[in-house]
Amino acid sequence: MPSRKFADGEVVMGRWPGSVLYYEVQVTSYDDVAHLYTVKYKDGTELALKESDIRSQSSFKHRKSQSSSSSPSRRSSRSRSRSPGRPAKGKRRSASQSREYKDDKKKAIQETTLALPVLVLFKPSENNTKRYNGEPETTEKNDTSCIILEQKLKPDLEIKRVLEQYSLRPRKEEKKKEEFYSEKKTFLAIKPVEKIPAKTKDLEFGGRIGTFMLMLVLPATVLYLLLMCKQDDPSLLNFPPLPALESLWEWRVFGIFLLWFFLQAVFYLLPIGKVVEGLPLSNGRRLEYRINGFYAFILTAAAIGALLYFQFELHYLYDHFMQFAVSAAAFSLALSIYLYVRSLKAPDEELAPGGNSGYFIYDFFTGHELNPRIGSFDLKYFCELRPGLIGWVVINLAMLLAEMKIHNLSVPSLSMILVNSFQFLYVVDALWNEEAVLTTMDITHDGFGFMLAFGDLVWVPFVYSLQAFYLVGHPTTITWPVAAAITVLNCIGYYIFRSANSQKNNFRRNPTDPKLANLKFIPTATGKGLLVTGWWGFVRHPNYLGDIIMALAWSLPCGFNHILPYFYVIYFICLLVHREARDEHHCKQKYGLAWERYCQRVPYRIFPYIY
Ligand code: NDP
């Protein structure tokens, strides 16, 4: 077995992924299985590098001394690789040497300027970008003094010319620039920006014990909530009697669930809708995704309409709600087992950064493989938005019809209309903006395991529809002014949620979009910027704030008799606070000092002046 070459704590030169640039880094750990070194750059960024991408510092010093003994022409071309202005150790310059040195320095500066565009493409220098985006002078600069160009970079005057204008300010959409931007995008596309998945060391969700407990607690919570909702008095202390086990399962219900799941799969496979690329993976590759969730929704609406037209009793769903939830849970468990088994054969580079601990329970829960696919069928992406999310709207509709039937109403109650409309808007919005899901943590970081399978197929449709389910058994009357106030609240939440998400997604997809010209950002070592004005300068997760405001608006139509319909908003605040902490942790690892500066500029996480 080959032994490791570099020790923990050793300071070496690490290649920036996808480039020819070497930076001074410190080895922090080594993964024996993946044969990857985790190294820390000076700005705090941590990456996993192969041994072939690491050199000892002495090998670079050796090069420098070689260059000084070569011919003058060679010397001048190599001088660029030194820190300008640093004399050889222990030597004093004579006057002529000093003149020669100044000439060398001048040349070095000129050459560095020519090389700058390439540097900008690989790693935007902060002081350069800052000049254009209006960051204050006090903004921290990247330490570029340790950059060593290993080979002469051919100055591309066309690229340089355009890059000199690299800015987020509005400008004419000239054809040449468009060509450049598409060229730049391709360049960035092949540049691996994410960490190559090494072993997951920081275990989340309470580690092995925590994830094991969650696998028991989550299904139990669904069961508890649904049983509570069925009770006349759903007070917390009025614990519901446990149902007989055989009453929880019905093959017919399971068959309908399977039919639903596979119908959505067929809709997903239809060759309608555009195909887009996701964010670059750790190996630089981008996966393709078909964007047709909204079409799937329309086709589903047509199918449900046809069922209703032919007198199908949709409130069958209400009558067998618990059995549907149990069927979905059984299916998600079977799916998780399949996902884990197949992940054992997945190549290392396809494993999820957060689900590769080597502990069965942990990896099973968080998801071992990042993007499990059967051919081009992406299982995680499909489950994220289709069967569960569209299923949620269908369940809400079934509850509305059940309310009308049970209470002999000619029109649904105002509360039910509000809950249905708000959540309908939320789902339609998610499907309409389906592409945005490709930049979320679920797709880019989390593997597909029990957590997402259960979350997408059970938790979302059966817990998020709790308010509508509650209203069927517990009619609540609200006045028009109250309904109007709740609607305004929902609109405010939606506006914050949508505009914050769009702002970030547009910025991630095309930072040079003229529509974003008024926004400022902090450049980071990975090449991505962090917005510091607009919504992302208001709080660090404005989209979560909007989402929580909406969650409150969904619960308010249920009145104040019981806390049960408020379960969603309480749980959601806990979820998003925890998710925010996870995201901060990942961003700190990804962006190092730049993230700390962002946190200083934008001190509140979700709630301004509170948290
Ligand atoms: P976000 O959409 O909030 O994305 C977080 C990522 O955004 C970070 O990892 C970082 O990724 C990037 N980012 C952070 N700060 C900045 C900045 N200042 N400028 C630019 N980019 C930045 O993540 P989620 O996946 O958690 O949420 C997506 C949406 O889904 C949210 O609206 C959320 O409310 C909603 N949601 C809903 C749930 C539900 O059950 N209803 C559950 C979870 C989420 P990078 O830099 O790598 O691009």
Boltz pocket constraint, residues with backbone or C-beta under 6 A from the ligand:
constraints:
  - pocket:
      binder: B
      contacts: [[A, 439], [A, 440], [A, 441], [A, 442], [A, 497], [A, 501], [A, 504], [A, 507], [A, 508], [A, 528], [A, 529], [A, 530], [A, 531], [A, 532], [A, 536], [A, 540], [A, 541], [A, 543], [A, 544], [A, 547], [A, 579], [A, 583], [A, 586], [A, 587], [A, 598]]
      max_distance: 6.0
